[in-house]
Amino acid sequence: AVVSTQSGHYGRVVTHTTEYEVMASISRKFILENSFDKEAVHMLSIGAGRGNFETMLVRELGLKLGYLYAIEPNAVHVPLLEAELKSLGAKYDINTSFFNKEFEFDEKNETPLFDIIMLAHCLYTFEDPFGAVSHAVKFLKPHGKILIFHEGESVCSELYTYMINRSDPNIFNSSLTHGDHTLTATKIESYIRDTHPELLATVTYGSCYYDVDEFVREEDESKRNDDLITFLLQAQYQKLSKEARRDVYEIVMRNSDVVDGKYFARHMCAGIIVSLPSKE
């Protein structure tokens, strides 16, 4: 069944992954190499969520922010997002529409062109993720950059693929989930290179881990801490068949390393940077 409490699971997942350390490292280099710490930038954040990462960019990673236009259609996130953006002291607007190839800005907004356009772990949820990337390019300043964070090949994509291939489609299928985790950074990069030869795209991968020690070590299935696994599956682990629970457990084990006596599932995070070619 589809998880109805993804936000609650997500809050606990954040404490069990090193992914945000990798994102911070990629972002800091991105900011410094493009001098986004020198002059105030205009930024478009698509799928801004609660605004936590945008806040990190400014407060911890040196981004000099002049204006932020945040797109976030999830009504649960919007009040939290607004509180975060207010705390930054920069001008901002929030749009609760979905971003797709028909999206346009209201005339009242400050600018339709941005120095930075960020899509951080949100393309999984798009009906047409490739079309969204193509449309985002239209709002980029000549020397601007698009920064996309997405997963590489990982335990997450393997679990999702398993569920799609092996589950009763009436119980689990892509239309019932909040995101398609068969979409990987490699596929996004290939699309950009094939469809937009005029664009420059570079990809940086960082290795990170999910802490799955409590899940792996608990022999009693009914007592396993499965918050993380449930989030990655987008289905309640305990409601799976006995065979599926066994297979999911084996997938997690196969993709795990033991570090300092604890089990961590391997995970790749990719930062895809897209820009227009310089005319100089």
DOLOLUM-490621 format. One record per residue: residue number from 1; y, x, z of N, C-alpha, C in turn; residue in one letter. Coordinates in steps of 0.05 Angstrom, whole numbers. Atoms other than C-alpha are relative to their C-alpha. Layout:
NODE  num    n_c2    n_c1    n_c3   ca_c2   ca_c1   ca_c3    c_c2    c_c1    c_c3  residuo
NODE  NUM       Y       X       Z       Y       X       Z       Y       X       Z        A
...
end
This chain:
NODE  num    n_c2    n_c1    n_c3   ca_c2   ca_c1   ca_c3    c_c2    c_c1    c_c3  residuo
NODE    1     -24      17       0       0       0       0      25      18       0        A
NODE    2     -24     -15       1      71      22     -11      12       2      28        V
NODE    3     -11      -5     -26     105      52      49      27     -14       2        V
NODE    4     -25      14      -3     161       7      74      19      14      19        S
NODE    5     -17     -14     -19     188      57     124       4      29      -9        T
NODE    6      -3     -27      10     201     117      79      22      15      14        Q
NODE    7     -22     -14     -14     267     133     113      -8      11      27        S
NODE    8       9      -9     -26     234     137     181     -19      24      -3        G
NODE    9      18     -22       5     179     182     154      16      25      -9        H
NODE   10     -15     -22      11     230     224     117      14      16      22        Y
NODE   11     -14     -14     -22     269     239     181     -18      19      14        G
NODE   12      19     -18     -14     206     268     212     -10      22     -19        R
NODE   13       9     -20      19     186     304     148      19      24       0        V
NODE   14     -20     -22       2     251     345     148      -6      22      21        V
NODE   15       6     -20     -21     229     379     213     -26      14      -5        T
NODE   16      26     -12       5     162     398     182      -1      16     -27        H
NODE   17       0     -15      25     185     435     119      21      22       1        T
NODE   18     -19     -22       3     220     500     102      16      -3     -26        T
NODE   19     -12       4      26     246     470      37      31       3       1        E
NODE   20     -29      -1      -1     318     465      60      11      28       4        Y
NODE   21      -7     -29      -2     320     539      76       1      11     -29        E
NODE   22       0      -9      28     302     552       3      23     -11     -15        V
NODE   23     -22      13      13     353     502     -22      27      13       8        M
NODE   24     -24     -13     -10     406     535      21       4      28     -13        A
NODE   25      -1     -26      12     389     604      -6       9      -1     -29        S
NODE   26      -7       3      29     393     581     -79      29      -9      -2        I
NODE   27     -27      11       1     458     543     -65      21      21       7        S
NODE   28     -20     -20      -8     493     601     -30       4      19     -24        R
NODE   29      -3     -18      23     479     647     -90      15     -14     -22        K
NODE   30     -13      16      21     501     591    -138      30      -2       6        F
NODE   31     -28       3      -7     567     582    -100      15      27      -4        I
NODE   32     -13     -26       3     583     657     -98       2       9     -28        L
NODE   33       0      -9      28     564     672    -170      20     -15     -17        E
NODE   34     -19      16      16     609     617    -195      27      -3      13        N
NODE   35     -25       0     -15     666     629    -146       8     -28       9        S
NODE   36      -6      27     -10     660     558    -120       9       1      30        F
NODE   37     -11      -3     -27     682     586     -53      29       9       0        D
NODE   38     -27     -10       3     750     608     -80      20     -23      -4        K
NODE   39     -19      22       6     784     546    -109     -15     -27       4        E
NODE   40      11      27      -5     773     473     -90     -12     -12     -25        A
NODE   41      14      11      23     722     441    -135      -3     -31       2        V
NODE   42       6      28       1     709     370    -158     -30      -2      -5        H
NODE   43      29       1       0     637     351    -147     -10     -29      -3        M
NODE   44      14      25       3     593     294    -169     -28       3      11        L
NODE   45      27      -2     -11     531     283    -126     -14     -26      -6        S
NODE   46      16      23       8     480     236    -157     -24      -2      18        I
NODE   47      21       3     -20     431     208    -107       7      15      25        G
NODE   48     -10     -16     -23     472     234     -48     -15      -6      26        A
NODE   49      14       6     -25     428     201       4      19      -4      24        G
NODE   50     -16       2     -24     458     209      73      23      20       1        R
NODE   51     -21     -20       1     503     266      53      -4      25      16        G
NODE   52       5     -23     -17     470     318      97       2      26     -15        N
NODE   53       0     -26      15     461     370      42      28       6     -10        F
NODE   54     -28      -4       9     532     360      16      16      12      23        E
NODE   55     -13     -11     -24     556     373      87      -7      29       4        T
NODE   56       9     -27      -3     514     436      91      14      19     -20        M
NODE   57     -13     -16      20     544     462      26      28       9       9        L
NODE   58     -28      -6      -8     614     458      55       1      16      26        V
NODE   59      -3     -12     -27     604     476     128     -15      26       4        R
NODE   60      16     -23      -5     550     528     124      -2      19     -24        E
NODE   61       6     -17      23     546     554      53      26       8     -16        L
NODE   62     -25     -10      11     620     564      36      12     -15     -24        G
NODE   63     -12      15      23     633     511     -18      28     -10       8        L
NODE   64     -27      10      -4     707     497     -23       3     -26     -15        K
NODE   65       1      27      12     709     422     -36      27     -13       0        L
NODE   66     -25      14       3     770     386     -63      -4     -30      -2        G
NODE   67       5      28       5     739     320     -84     -30      -4      -5        Y
NODE   68      28       6       4     670     289     -81      -4     -29      -8        L
NODE   69       7      27       8     645     229    -119     -31      -2       4        Y
NODE   70      28       2      -7     579     207     -89     -12     -26     -10        A
NODE   71      14      23      10     530     159    -122     -25      -4      17        I
NODE   72      23       5     -17     480     127     -74      -5     -30       1        E
NODE   73       5      29       1     449      58     -88     -15     -11      25        P
NODE   74      15       9     -23     408      55     -23      20      -9      22        N
NODE   75     -19      11     -20     448       9      24      -5      11      28        A
NODE   76       6     -11     -27     413      39      85      14      27       4        V
NODE   77     -12     -27      -2     441     108      69      31       0       0        H
NODE   78     -29       0       5     513      88      51      17       4      25        V
NODE   79     -17      -4     -23     543      81     121      -2      29      12        P
NODE   80       4     -27     -10     513     148     142      13      20     -19        L
NODE   81     -13     -17      20     537     180      77      30       0       4        L
NODE   82     -30       1      -3     608     155      88       9      15      25        E
NODE   83      -7     -14     -24     609     182     159       0      30      -4        A
NODE   84       2     -29       6     587     251     134      24       9     -17        E
NODE   85     -22      -8      18     639     252      78      27      -1      13        L
NODE   86     -25       2     -15     695     230     124       4      25      16        K
NODE   87      -2     -24     -18     679     289     169       8      25     -14        S
NODE   88      -6     -25      15     691     339     113      29       3      -5        L
NODE   89     -29      -3       4     764     323     105      10       1     -28        G
NODE   90      -7       0      28     763     323      29       1     -29     -10        A
NODE   91      -1      26      12     779     264     -16     -28      -7     -11        K
NODE   92      27       8       9     717     224     -35       0     -29      -9        Y
NODE   93       7      28       7     691     160     -68     -30      -3       1        D
NODE   94      28       6       0     624     127     -61      -5     -24     -19        I
NODE   95       7      21      19     592      86    -116     -30      -8       6        N
NODE   96      27       9      -7     530      44     -99     -16      -9     -25        T
NODE   97      15       7      25     509      34    -172     -22      20      -5        S
NODE   98      20     -18      10     448      64    -204      12      18     -21        F
NODE   99      -9     -18      21     462     125    -247     -21       0     -22        F
NODE  100      17      -1      24     433     117    -317      17       5     -24        N
NODE  101     -16      -7      24     455     128    -389      21     -20      -7        K
NODE  102     -21      19       4     499      66    -385      23       4      20        E
NODE  103     -19      -3     -21     537      90    -324      27      10     -10        F
NODE  104     -28      -9       6     613      97    -330      16      -2      25        E
NODE  105     -18      -1     -23     668     112    -280      21     -22      -2        F
NODE  106     -23      18      -1     720      62    -258      26      15      -6        D
NODE  107     -25     -13       7     790      77    -283      15      11      24        E
NODE  108     -15      -7     -23     816      83    -212      -7      28      11        K
NODE  109      10     -25     -12     776     146    -197      16      24     -11        N
NODE  110     -17     -23       4     809     214    -196      -6      15     -26        E
NODE  111       7     -15      24     772     248    -253     -28      -7     -10        T
NODE  112      27       5      10     713     235    -299     -15      26      -5        P
NODE  113      13     -26       5     698     310    -305      -2      16      26        L
NODE  114       6     -14     -26     668     355    -251      -7      29      -4        F
NODE  115       9     -28       0     659     428    -235     -29       3       7        D
NODE  116      28       0      -8     592     414    -202     -11     -28      -1        I
NODE  117      15      25      -1     543     358    -214     -27       6      12        I
NODE  118      25      -7     -14     485     358    -166     -19     -24       1        M
NODE  119      22      19      -3     419     320    -167     -21      13      17        L
NODE  120      17     -13     -19     381     340    -105     -24     -18       7        A
NODE  121      25      15      -6     309     314    -103       3     -30      -3        H
NODE  122      -4      28       5     327     248    -133     -11      -9     -27        C
NODE  123       9       8      27     302     249    -205     -28     -14       0        L
NODE  124      26      14      -2     233     226    -182       3     -30      -1        Y
NODE  125      -4      29      -4     263     158    -169      12     -14     -24        T
NODE  126     -14      12      23     297     148    -237     -20     -12     -19        F
NODE  127      16      13      21     269     100    -288      -1      18     -25        E
NODE  128      -1     -18      23     292     149    -342      14      26       9        D
NODE  129     -12     -25     -10     303     217    -309      12      18     -21        P
NODE  130     -10     -17      21     311     254    -374      27     -11     -12        F
NODE  131     -24      13      10     363     204    -399      23       4      19        G
NODE  132     -21      -4     -20     401     212    -333      11      28      -2        A
NODE  133     -10     -27       3     405     287    -342      18       3     -24        V
NODE  134     -17      -1      25     431     280    -413      27     -13       4        S
NODE  135     -25      14      -5     483     230    -390      18      15      19        H
NODE  136     -16     -15     -20     506     273    -332      16      23     -14        A
NODE  137     -13     -22      14     524     329    -381      28      -9     -10        V
NODE  138     -26      10      11     580     284    -409      23       2      20        K
NODE  139     -21       0     -20     617     289    -343       5      28      11        F
NODE  140      -2     -28      -9     615     365    -337      25      13     -13        L
NODE  141     -23     -15      11     678     407    -344     -11      23     -18        K
NODE  142       9     -21      18     674     462    -398     -14      24      15        P
NODE  143      12     -22     -15     658     515    -345     -16     -10      24        H
NODE  144      14      12     -22     622     468    -298     -30       6       0        G
NODE  145      29      -5      -3     550     472    -274     -14     -25      11        K
NODE  146      17      20     -11     495     422    -262     -21      14      17        I
NODE  147      20     -12     -18     450     439    -202     -20     -22       7        L
NODE  148      21      19      -5     384     403    -199     -21      13      19        I
NODE  149      22      -9     -17     336     411    -141     -24     -18      -5        F
NODE  150      24      15       6     265     390    -155     -25      16       8        H
NODE  151      24     -15      -8     194     407    -136     -13      13     -25        E
NODE  152      17     -12      20     151     454    -175     -28     -10       3        G
NODE  153      27       8      -5      76     449    -179      -7       3      29        E
NODE  154       4       0     -29      54     432    -109     -21     -19       9        S
NODE  155      19      19     -12       8     395     -62      10     -28      -4        V
NODE  156     -11      27       3      55     336     -69      -7     -12     -27        C
NODE  157       6      10      26      45     329    -144     -30      -4      -4        S
NODE  158      29       3       2     -30     339    -137      -9     -25      15        E
NODE  159       7      24     -16     -35     285     -83       8     -26     -16        L
NODE  160      -9      24      15       6     236    -125     -17      -5     -24        Y
NODE  161      17       3      24     -35     250    -188     -27     -11       8        T
NODE  162      26      10     -10     -99     239    -148       2     -30       5        Y
NODE  163      -2      28      -7     -74     172    -122       3     -18     -25        M
NODE  164      -3      15      25     -53     149    -192     -27      -3     -15        I
NODE  165      25      -1      15    -120     169    -223     -23     -14      14        N
NODE  166      23       9     -14    -167     146    -169       2     -26      16        R
NODE  167      -3      23     -17    -137      86    -134      -1     -26     -17        S
NODE  168      -2      26      11    -142      12    -149      29      -4      -8        D
NODE  169     -28       3       8     -78       0    -191      14     -23      13        P
NODE  170     -13      22     -14     -66     -64    -153      10       9      28        N
NODE  171      -7     -11     -27     -60     -22     -89      20      23      -3        I
NODE  172     -18     -23       3     -27      41    -115       3       6     -30        F
NODE  173      -7      -9      27       8      53    -182      29       8       0        N
NODE  174     -27     -12       1      72      85    -205      22     -21       4        S
NODE  175     -21      21      -3     110      18    -207       3      -9      29        S
NODE  176      -1       8     -28      95       7    -133      12      22      18        L
NODE  177     -10     -22     -17     122      74    -109      30       5      -5        T
NODE  178     -29      -5       2     193      99     -98       6      25     -17        H
NODE  179      -5     -24      15     183     162    -139     -24      10     -15        G
NODE  180      22     -11      17     141     195    -194      -1      30       5        D
NODE  181       2     -29      -7     118     262    -166     -18      15     -20        H
NODE  182      12     -16      21      82     280    -230      22      13     -17        T
NODE  183     -23     -13      13     152     298    -255       6      25      15        L
NODE  184      -5     -26     -12     159     372    -241      23      14     -13        T
NODE  185     -23     -16      10     214     423    -251      -6      11     -28        A
NODE  186       8     -11      26     175     452    -310       5     -21     -22        T
NODE  187      -4      21      20     178     385    -347      30      -4      -5        K
NODE  188     -29       4       3     253     378    -333      12      23     -16        I
NODE  189     -10     -23      15     267     449    -358      -8      -2     -29        E
NODE  190       9       3      28     226     437    -421      16     -21     -15        S
NODE  191     -16      21      13     263     373    -435      28      10      -7        Y
NODE  192     -27     -10       5     331     407    -429       0      20     -23        I
NODE  193       1     -20      22     311     465    -474      -6     -12     -27        R
NODE  194       8      13      26     279     420    -527      21     -19     -10        D
NODE  195     -18      21       8     331     365    -527      29       9      -2        T
NODE  196     -28     -10      -1     395     404    -512       1      30      -5        H
NODE  197      -1     -29       5     391     472    -546      27      12       4        P
NODE  198     -27     -10      -4     466     477    -537       5       8      30        E
NODE  199      -3      -5     -29     457     481    -461     -15      26       9        L
NODE  200      13     -23     -13     440     542    -419     -14     -10      25        L
NODE  201      15       9     -24     386     529    -367     -15      23      12        A
NODE  202      15     -21     -14     360     577    -315     -14     -14      24        T
NODE  203      15      12     -22     308     562    -261      -7      22      20        V
NODE  204       8     -17     -23     298     595    -193     -20     -15      17        T
NODE  205      20      12     -17     235     580    -154       0      14      27        Y
NODE  206       3     -11     -27     228     589     -80     -25     -12      13        G
NODE  207      24       9     -13     164     585     -40       7     -12      28        S
NODE  208      -5      12     -26     165     538      20     -26     -13       9        C
NODE  209      25      10     -12     115     504      65       6     -27      14        Y
NODE  210       1      23     -18      99     438      98     -18       7      24        Y
NODE  211      17      -5     -24      73     443     169     -20     -23       2        D
NODE  212      22      20      -1       6     406     166     -20       6      22        V
NODE  213      19     -10     -20     -26     438     227     -12     -23      16        D
NODE  214      10      22     -16     -32     375     268     -18     -19     -16        E
NODE  215      17      17      18     -60     336     209     -27      13      -5        F
NODE  216      25     -15       7    -112     390     192     -18       3      24        V
NODE  217      17      -7     -23    -136     406     262     -12     -24      14        R
NODE  218      11      24     -14    -147     335     288     -25     -10     -14        E
NODE  219      25       9      12    -220     318     275      -3     -30       0        E
NODE  220       1      29      -1    -212     245     294      21     -11     -19        D
NODE  221     -19      10      20    -181     213     232      20     -20      11        E
NODE  222     -17      20     -10    -152     156     272      23      11      17        S
NODE  223     -20     -13     -17    -111     205     314      17      20     -15        K
NODE  224     -14     -20      15     -85     249     259      30      -7      -3        R
NODE  225     -28       3       5     -10     259     254       4       0     -30        N
NODE  226       0       2      29      -4     234     183      27      -8     -12        D
NODE  227     -27       7      10      72     222     177       6      14     -26        D
NODE  228      -7     -16      23      81     278     127     -18      -8     -24        L
NODE  229      18       7      22      19     260      86       6     -28     -11        I
NODE  230      -8      27       8      39     187      85      24       1     -18        T
NODE  231     -24      -2      16     107     206      59      -5      11     -28        F
NODE  232       6     -12      26      79     251       4     -17     -18     -17        L
NODE  233      17      19      15      27     199     -16      15     -24      -9        L
NODE  234     -13      26       3      76     141     -13     -19     -22       4        Q
NODE  235      20      20      -8      18     103      16     -10       7      28        A
NODE  236       9      -5     -27      -7      95      87     -27      13       0        Q
NODE  237      25     -15       0     -60     148      97     -23     -15      14        Y
NODE  238      21      13     -16     -98     107     149     -11     -25     -15        Q
NODE  239      10      24      14    -104      48     100     -16       7     -25        K
NODE  240      16      -9      22    -139      90      47     -29      -4       7        L
NODE  241      29       1      -4    -214      85      37      -9      26      13        S
NODE  242      11     -24     -13    -258     134      75      -2      23     -20        K
NODE  243       3     -21      21    -272     171      10      28      12      -7        E
NODE  244     -27      -9       8    -197     175      -8      11      18      23        A
NODE  245     -10     -16     -22    -180     201      62     -13      27       0        R
NODE  246      14     -25       1    -233     254      55      11      18     -23        R
NODE  247     -10     -15      23    -208     275     -14      28      10       5        D
NODE  248     -28      -9      -6    -135     277       9       0      23      20        V
NODE  249       3     -22     -19    -155     320      68      -8      26     -14        Y
NODE  250       9     -24      14    -191     368      22      22      12     -18        E
NODE  251     -22      -9      16    -131     372     -25      20      15      17        I
NODE  252     -18     -13     -18     -86     389      33     -11      27       9        V
NODE  253      12     -25      -9    -134     442      59       0      21     -22        M
NODE  254       1     -18      22    -142     472     -10      27      13      -7        R
NODE  255     -27      -9       7     -67     480     -17      14      12      25        N
NODE  256     -12     -10     -25     -56     509      53      -6      29       5        S
NODE  257       4     -27     -11     -48     578      83       2      -1      30        D
NODE  258      -2      -2     -29     -57     598     155      20      22       6        V
NODE  259     -21     -19      -7       6     632     181       5      -1      30        V
NODE  260      -3      -1     -29      10     655     253     -17     -21      14        D
NODE  261      19      18     -13     -50     612     269       4     -30      -6        G
NODE  262      -6      28       6     -21     548     239      -4      -5     -30        K
NODE  263       4       8      28     -37     510     174      26      -9     -12        Y
NODE  264     -24       8      15      20     504     124      -8      -4     -30        F
NODE  265       5       6      28      14     470      56      21      13     -18        A
NODE  266     -18     -13      18      44     510      -1      16     -20     -16        R
NODE  267     -18      18      15     103     479     -37      20      17     -15        H
NODE  268     -21     -15      15     150     504     -92      24     -18      -3        M
NODE  269     -26      14       4     223     484     -94      14      14     -23        C
NODE  270     -14     -12      22     262     495    -158      29      -8      -1        A
NODE  271     -28       5       5     336     502    -170       5       4     -29        G
NODE  272      -5      -1      28     353     486    -242      30      -1      -4        I
NODE  273     -29      -1       5     423     507    -263       5      -3     -30        I
NODE  274      -6       6      28     450     478    -328      30       3      -5        V
NODE  275     -28      -3       7     515     497    -362       4       0     -30        S
NODE  276      -8      -1      28     552     493    -427       5      30      -7        L
NODE  277      -5     -28       7     556     559    -466      30       6       1        P
NODE  278     -28      -8      -1     620     598    -456      11       3     -28        S
NODE  279     -14      -2      27     670     594    -514      17      24      -2        K
NODE  280     -17     -24       0     704     658    -495     -13      22     -17        E
end
